Amino acid sequence: MLTKLTKTTVFALTLTAGAMIGGLVYAQQKTMAIGTGGTGGVYYPLGGAIANVLSKNLPNTQATAEVTGGSVDNLKLIASGQSELGFSMADAAQDALKGEDKFKGNKVPLQTLLVVYPNRMHVVTIDGTGIEKMSDLKGKRVSTGSPGGATEVMAFRLIEAAGLDKDKDMKRERLGVAESVNAIKDKKIDAFFWVGGIPTAAVTDLGATPGLKMKLVDHSEAVAKMNDKYGKLYSEGTIKAGSYPGYDKDNKIAEVWNIIVTGNKMSDQDAYNIVKTLVEKKDDIVAVHKEALSFSLDNQKQDRSPVPFHPGALKYFKEKGVGG
């Protein structure tokens, strides 16, 4: 009887110990939410690829890409502790860091992990609207981007630099890129602003729509005025002919760098591991979207990000002899 009881007890203790160890391993797994953007943009597929790469290569880490309104939402999610990482345009991140504009009175402690790729401003219309240049937006129905994204931030600055009033000179909607494309197809708006990578899926869809001729409006001449007022955040760029279906000429535009940011709670070791993984597994992310080609060490320059680099990121860059 004693022997049987001892065996039973040992078995029970073994099960208990196993459960405790299993629980400990489970408890050590890190979950990591990554704020991205809408499903029609570039942040979302890139975020999904990043989540897969981090989950696959970092021990006990489960990363997930979250659909959001874009940069502004991502920065607010980091501020509230609901996300560990987020994509942001440099201008929105600067506002959050300083507590300005949409973050007035609410500074967000931020650190940059990686400068990723330049976001290109698209001013999109179609044949038949009478819009050929920025001044033609006067009196038109125009979407300036979703409330939670940084498209709206940059659109307002571009409209101002072009000598227009965002409230008085146009009937303004606040739609994400996919919603903007649907609205312009249905003739509910005449034009829309979108800041994103090349190609943006929703804009590709518009360019490929039978019976419509998509047009992109030149606006690079406004960059100097934007920088005079808001600091050297913007540069002149080009959406090259052929970037979208049926679009056969270069579009002269304003662009701004995208960054991946975190708050002030991430350890140096975690930041180091994340940055190392994203740079060294870049090809896996490029397979999902070619903008990840810019996830390179050459782009890790502090003047491309108004937010200071995380010390863990700087450690990795120093090892590679670049950046900061």
Secondary structure, DSSP 8 states (H G I E B T S, - for coil): -HHHHHHHHHHHHHHHHHHHHHHHHHHH-EEEEEE---TTSSHHHHHHHHHHHHHHHSTTEEEEEE--S-HHHHHHHHHTTS-SEEEEEHHHHHHHHHT-GGGTT-----EEEEEEEEEEEEEEEETTS---SGGGGTTSEEE---TTSSHHHHHHHHHHHTT--TTTSSEEE---HHHHHHHHHTTS-SEEEEEE-SS-HHHHHHHT-TT--EEE---GGGHHHHHHHH-TTEEEEEE-TTSSTT--S-EEEEEEEEEEEE-S---HHHHHHHHHHHHHTHHHHHTT-GGGGG-SGGG--GGG-SS-B-HHHHHHHHHTT---
